[in-house]
Amino acid sequence: MGLFATLLAFPVTLPVKGVLMLANKLADIAEREENAPEAIKRALVALETRFEAGEIDEETFEREEMVLLQRLNPPRPPLEDTDAERGAG
């Protein structure tokens, strides 16, 4: 009965799975573009323009700038020492 139910549901489940796959792919692309260095640099320029125009205060500017700079240069985890690096063998 499982095969029969699967075949009956196929016209519904296939398009749904396709839409979900497409949505996931689009989300991945949007995230990559959002975190692209060029996009972050444009956001920094826009932020500075807003600050110079008086649209945001200095505290807001510094807070948002820090977030953008962290996205541009994310902190890297420290390298772990291995026995080979320490000279142990």
N, C-alpha and C positions, 0 to 999 in steps of 0.2 A: 504494500500500500504506500510505502514511502516514496517509491519511484513514481507512482501515479500522481501523488500529491505534488511532487517536485515538478513533474511535467505540466500539471495544471497551473502551477504558480509561476512557471517560467516566463510567460509574457508580462508578468508584473514585476518579478524580481530582477530580471535582466536590466530593464531601463532604470530601476531604482539603484542598482549597483553601479551602473554606468554614470548616473548623475552624482553619486557619492564619490566615485573615483575622480570625476572631473572637478568636483568641488575641492577635494583634497589637493589635487594638482594645482588648481588656481590659488589656493591658500599658500602652498609652498612657493609659487612664483611671486606672489605679492610680498611674502615675508622676505625673500631674497632681495627683491627690488627695494623694499623699505630699508633694509640693512646695508644696501650698497653704499660704498663710500661717497659716491657722487650725490646720492639722495641726502645723505647726512650732512654733507658740506652745504648743499642748497638750503637745508633746514637751518643750519647755523647762520648763513647769510640772512635768511628771512628773519630769524630771531634777533639778530643784531639790528636789522632795519626797524623792527618793531620797537626795540629798546630806544634807538636813536630818535624815533618819531614820538616817543613818550607814551606808547600804547601799553607798555608793561613797565613795572618798576624794576629796580636793580636786583632785588631779592629773587623775583620771578625769573629774570634774565639769567642770573647765576645758577639757579636751580635747574632750569631747562637746558642751559649750556652744559652743565655737568652730565646730565643724562645723555645728551647728544654726543659729547666727547667720549663717554664710556662706551656708547654703541660703536663709535668710530674706532676706538682702541680698547677693546675689552681686556680686562686683566687676564693674564695667563697664569695657569697654576704653576707653582714652583716645580723645577725639575727634581726628580728623585735621584738620590745618589745610589749608584749600583756598586756592587763589590768590585767590578772591573775598574770603575772610575777611581775608587779609593786605593787601588793597587793591591787589593787582596786577590788571591788566586787560588 
